[in-house]
Amino acid sequence: MQVTFAQDDLRPLVQAVVSECLARLAADEARLGEQMAFSEEEAARLIGIEPHVLRDARLRGEISASRIAGRRIRYLRQDIVAYLARNRTEARN
């Protein structure tokens, strides 16, 4: 079964999805403010994974982190962005 839609029929749906995504992004940026470093839980939530998955990636050397005051781990924004960039896949057409 194949379903076909006219481009103009999908335009409102696509615009609504994009608008919602941009609104969420703006809200997240406003909430984060100028925060420089994130706990393992915060960093994992930002990129949509479980904290133990991020911890395991750190232990394998796949993402950089800083150890502060004892055993507390903090991820800099650039650590998170670099990790995401290294794991990026190109879209297929």
Helices and strands as residue ranges (DSSP letters): H 7-32, E 37-38, H 40-47, H 51-59, E 66-68, E 72-76, H 77-86
